[in-house]
Amino acid sequence: MRYATINPVNNQTIREFEFDAFPDLDISVKAFRLWRKLSVNERGAYLKRVADVLEANKKKYAELITFEMGKPLSEAEYEINKVLSGFDYYIKNAGRFLQDEAVQTNASKSYIRFEPMGVIFSVMPWNFPFWQVFRFAIPTLISGNVSILKHSPNVPQCAKAIADIFTEAGVPDGVFKNYFLTNEDAGKLIADRRIAGISFTGSDATGSILASQAGKHIKKSVLELGGNDAFIVLADADIDFAISGAIKSRSINSGQSCNAAKRFIVVEEVAGTFTEKLITAVKKLKVGDPLNTDSQLGPLARRDLKEKVQKQVADSVAAGAVAHYGAGVPEGVGNFVSPVVLTGVKPGIRAFEEEIFGPVWSVIVVKDADGAIATANNSVYGLGASIWTADKAGAERFVSELETGNVFINDIVKSDARIPFGGIKRSGYGRELSEHGLMEFVNIKTVYIN
């Protein structure tokens, strides 16, 4: 796929970019040797300057996000603010995370030291084109590593803007590099002995390929892949509150979020009320130009993504699901899709089995809470799940039963710099964010002095 900005509102190609030559890794290696010698506070000071550039140009970067991938402008502005919160968190806490840790043994002195690994290669997605990059880059860089980015081909100007921010902030050359790489060159990069690890966020199909390449060359890898998150509504739930969560979780990014709720698993006692209110709420959503302040759903990011969602919905209806469509979409050739609630969804139907990356609410009715947990776990994915109930203490007993990396009670699944984020099964492995995410690309070294 070529690197190009294609406006998702009208599918007009705005600008195309040539592929870069294979990276000169000596630039990154040289930068690593210097960068790792800086103290955590010194690296944090550089990153604070990066955050300052971002802060001073928030509106410009938010508009660029919306222009390239189509999310509503208000959500793009929120994304930039979320990135800034990540800077704040790690600049304040990384020094504590990376301090030597004394351990009492038979030695006269023994301790654990946390050291950077080297050049880390990141392959990042288009759906949160700033947040996904920075949530990897901030902890990776502040711990002393340097990074090479291969961003998604449909957000090249976001990728270039991020690299330019580091340059404008005065970060030494080679600490953060962006390249427009072919898939072949990405594979060669993973194989190169100068690359210490790889971080990937994207589909499980691509993640499987990159993980196999990393494994072949014994490289550390972190994968944050797809999800088919369960949104479990128990009989005692506040239905109106749950509906607000259902709308928010599934409509974020026009439905293009890996940790969005996708399967709405409702106990039969309240299924009728929940479904009726959900359909009413979805019908009220406004689809339109993402630069318009009243648009709640913008276009999908690419034409092929729109066509895939439409095919998944059509196949689900053909298999027995019933579609309840919401607002119509603007006329023209944009990548708009009408939001839709699917009822009658059961195992075996595409809407149950697959991740649908669009504004589709799939409702599954179960007998009771135990049936809800079993249904939630009936998935190849295991990123997140939410439980909606008045009995918060009672809901905690289900936490250990849910086969996911994240469980939220009475709130939507979301990432936060202060807590680890990641999944199990085909949703990937490893963690991002918090102290745990920072440690993924750190050499945890034992020092034993007799």
Backbone hydrogen bonds, N-H to C=O, Kabsch-Sander energy under -0.5 kcal/mol:
donor,donor_aa,acceptor,acceptor_aa,energy
3,Y,17,F,-0.6
4,A,2,R,-0.7
4,A,153,P,-2.1
5,T,15,R,-2.9
6,I,4,A,-0.7
7,N,5,T,-0.5
7,N,12,Q,-2.4
10,N,7,N,-0.9
11,N,7,N,-3.0
12,Q,7,N,-0.5
14,I,5,T,-3.2
14,I,12,Q,-0.6
15,R,5,T,-1.2
17,F,3,Y,-2.7
20,D,180,F,-3.2
25,L,23,P,-1.3
27,I,24,D,-1.4
28,S,24,D,-0.7
29,V,25,L,-2.7
30,K,26,D,-2.5
31,A,27,I,-2.0
32,F,28,S,-2.4
33,R,29,V,-2.0
34,L,30,K,-1.3
35,W,31,A,-3.3
36,R,32,F,-2.6
37,K,34,L,-0.7
38,L,34,L,-0.5
38,L,35,W,-1.2
43,R,39,S,-2.4
44,G,40,V,-2.6
45,A,41,N,-1.9
46,Y,42,E,-1.6
47,L,43,R,-2.2
48,K,44,G,-2.2
49,R,45,A,-1.4
50,V,46,Y,-1.6
51,A,47,L,-2.5
52,D,48,K,-2.0
53,V,49,R,-1.9
54,L,50,V,-2.2
55,E,51,A,-2.9
56,A,52,D,-2.2
57,N,53,V,-0.9
57,N,54,L,-0.8
58,K,55,E,-1.1
61,Y,57,N,-2.2
62,A,58,K,-2.6
63,E,59,K,-2.4
64,L,60,K,-1.7
65,I,61,Y,-2.2
66,T,62,A,-2.3
67,F,63,E,-2.5
68,E,64,L,-2.2
69,M,65,I,-2.6
70,G,65,I,-0.6
70,G,66,T,-1.8
73,L,290,P,-2.5
75,E,72,P,-0.9
76,A,72,P,-1.8
77,E,73,L,-2.4
78,Y,74,S,-1.7
79,E,75,E,-2.1
80,I,76,A,-1.9
81,N,77,E,-1.9
82,K,78,Y,-2.2
83,V,79,E,-2.0
84,L,80,I,-2.0
85,S,81,N,-1.6
86,G,82,K,-1.5
87,F,83,V,-1.8
88,D,84,L,-2.2
89,Y,85,S,-2.2
90,Y,86,G,-2.1
91,I,87,F,-2.6
92,K,88,D,-1.6
93,N,89,Y,-1.7
94,A,90,Y,-2.7
97,F,93,N,-2.1
98,L,94,A,-2.3
99,Q,96,R,-0.9
101,E,112,I,-2.5
102,A,100,D,-0.6
103,V,110,S,-2.4
105,T,103,V,-0.6
108,S,449,I,-1.4
109,K,449,I,-1.9
111,Y,447,V,-2.4
112,I,101,E,-2.4
113,R,445,K,-3.2
114,F,98,L,-0.5
115,E,113,R,-0.6
115,E,443,N,-2.3
117,M,441,F,-0.8
119,V,194,R,-0.7
120,I,118,G,-0.6
120,I,146,V,-2.7
121,F,197,G,-2.7
122,S,148,I,-3.1
123,V,199,S,-2.6
124,M,122,S,-0.5
124,M,150,K,-1.7
132,Q,128,F,-2.5
134,F,130,F,-2.6
135,R,131,W,-2.9
136,F,132,Q,-0.8
136,F,133,V,-0.5
137,A,133,V,-2.8
138,I,134,F,-2.6
140,T,136,F,-1.6
141,L,137,A,-3.0
142,I,138,I,-2.5
143,S,139,P,-1.2
144,G,141,L,-1.9
145,N,140,T,-1.7
146,V,118,G,-2.0
147,S,175,V,-2.8
148,I,120,I,-2.2
149,L,177,K,-3.2
150,K,122,S,-2.8
151,H,149,L,-0.5
155,V,152,S,-1.9
159,A,155,V,-2.0
160,K,156,P,-2.6
161,A,157,Q,-2.3
162,I,158,C,-2.3
163,A,159,A,-2.0
164,D,160,K,-2.4
165,I,161,A,-1.8
166,F,162,I,-1.4
167,T,163,A,-1.7
168,E,164,D,-3.1
169,A,165,I,-2.0
170,G,167,T,-1.5
171,V,166,F,-2.1
175,V,172,P,-1.9
177,K,147,S,-2.2
179,Y,149,L,-2.4
181,L,179,Y,-1.2
186,A,182,T,-2.0
187,G,183,N,-2.1
188,K,184,E,-1.9
189,L,185,D,-2.2
190,I,186,A,-2.1
191,A,187,G,-1.7
192,D,188,K,-1.2
192,D,189,L,-0.6
195,I,192,D,-1.9
196,A,119,V,-2.8
196,A,194,R,-0.6
197,G,119,V,-1.0
198,I,220,K,-2.4
199,S,121,F,-2.4
200,F,222,V,-2.7
201,T,123,V,-1.9
202,G,224,E,-1.7
207,G,203,S,-2.5
208,S,204,D,-2.0
209,I,205,A,-1.2
210,L,206,T,-2.4
211,A,207,G,-2.6
212,S,208,S,-1.8
213,Q,209,I,-1.9
214,A,210,L,-2.7
215,G,211,A,-2.8
216,K,212,S,-2.1
217,H,213,Q,-1.2
218,I,215,G,-1.4
219,K,214,A,-2.5
220,K,196,A,-1.0
222,V,198,I,-2.0
223,L,429,Y,-2.2
224,E,200,F,-2.6
225,L,223,L,-0.6
225,L,427,S,-2.4
229,D,260,A,-0.6
230,A,384,G,-0.9
231,F,263,R,-2.8
232,I,230,A,-0.6
232,I,386,S,-3.1
233,V,231,F,-0.5
233,V,265,I,-2.7
234,L,232,I,-0.6
234,L,388,W,-2.3
237,A,234,L,-1.7
239,I,237,A,-1.1
242,A,238,D,-2.6
243,I,239,I,-2.6
244,S,240,D,-1.9
245,G,241,F,-1.8
246,A,242,A,-2.6
247,I,243,I,-2.5
248,K,244,S,-2.1
249,S,245,G,-2.8
250,R,246,A,-1.8
251,S,247,I,-2.0
252,I,248,K,-1.2
254,S,251,S,-1.9
255,G,252,I,-1.5
256,Q,253,N,-1.3
257,S,255,G,-0.9
260,A,257,S,-1.3
262,K,229,D,-2.5
263,R,229,D,-2.6
264,F,262,K,-0.6
264,F,362,S,-3.6
265,I,231,F,-1.4
265,I,263,R,-1.0
266,V,264,F,-0.7
266,V,364,I,-2.7
267,V,233,V,-2.1
268,E,366,V,-2.6
270,V,267,V,-1.6
271,A,267,V,-0.7
272,G,268,E,-0.6
274,F,270,V,-2.6
275,T,271,A,-2.7
276,E,272,G,-2.2
277,K,273,T,-2.2
278,L,274,F,-2.5
279,I,275,T,-2.6
280,T,276,E,-1.9
281,A,277,K,-2.3
282,V,278,L,-2.6
283,K,279,I,-2.1
284,K,280,T,-0.7
284,K,281,A,-0.7
285,L,282,V,-1.2
287,V,285,L,-0.5
288,G,297,L,-2.5
292,N,289,D,-2.0
295,S,292,N,-1.6
296,Q,286,K,-2.1
297,L,286,K,-2.0
300,L,335,N,-2.9
306,K,302,R,-1.8
307,E,303,R,-2.4
308,K,304,D,-1.9
309,V,305,L,-2.2
310,Q,306,K,-2.3
311,K,307,E,-2.0
312,Q,308,K,-2.5
313,V,309,V,-2.4
314,A,310,Q,-2.4
315,D,311,K,-2.7
316,S,312,Q,-1.8
317,V,313,V,-2.3
318,A,314,A,-2.3
319,A,315,D,-1.2
320,G,317,V,-1.6
321,A,316,S,-2.5
322,V,343,T,-2.6
324,H,341,V,-2.5
325,Y,323,A,-0.6
326,G,339,P,-3.2
327,A,282,V,-0.6
335,N,8,P,-2.4
340,V,359,P,-2.0
341,V,324,H,-2.2
342,L,340,V,-0.5
342,L,361,W,-3.2
343,T,322,V,-2.5
343,T,341,V,-0.6
345,V,363,V,-1.4
349,I,346,K,-2.0
352,F,349,I,-1.9
353,E,349,I,-2.2
354,E,350,R,-2.8
356,I,354,E,-0.5
357,F,355,E,-0.6
358,G,255,G,-0.5
358,G,356,I,-1.4
360,V,358,G,-2.3
361,W,340,V,-2.5
362,S,262,K,-1.5
362,S,360,V,-0.7
363,V,342,L,-3.2
363,V,361,W,-0.7
364,I,264,F,-2.8
366,V,266,V,-2.3
372,A,368,D,-1.8
373,I,369,A,-2.2
374,A,370,D,-2.2
375,T,371,G,-2.2
376,A,372,A,-2.5
377,N,373,I,-2.1
378,N,374,A,-0.6
378,N,375,T,-0.7
379,S,377,N,-2.4
382,G,424,I,-0.7
385,A,406,N,-1.2
386,S,230,A,-2.3
387,I,408,F,-2.3
388,W,232,I,-2.9
389,T,387,I,-0.6
392,K,390,A,-1.1
395,A,391,D,-2.1
396,E,392,K,-1.2
397,R,394,G,-1.2
398,F,395,A,-1.8
399,V,396,E,-1.1
400,S,396,E,-0.5
401,E,398,F,-0.7
402,L,398,F,-1.4
402,L,399,V,-0.7
404,T,402,L,-1.7
405,G,382,G,-1.0
405,G,383,L,-0.9
406,N,383,L,-0.9
408,F,385,A,-2.5
410,N,387,I,-3.0
410,N,408,F,-0.6
416,D,419,I,-0.5
419,I,416,D,-1.9
421,F,432,E,-2.5
424,I,382,G,-1.7
426,R,380,V,-2.8
427,S,424,I,-2.1
428,G,425,K,-1.5
429,Y,223,L,-1.0
432,E,421,F,-2.6
434,S,417,A,-2.0
437,G,433,L,-2.4
438,L,434,S,-1.6
439,M,435,E,-1.7
440,E,437,G,-1.1
441,F,438,L,-0.8
442,V,439,M,-1.3
443,N,115,E,-4.0
444,I,442,V,-0.8
445,K,113,R,-3.1
445,K,443,N,-1.1
447,V,111,Y,-3.0
449,I,109,K,-3.4
450,N,448,Y,-0.5
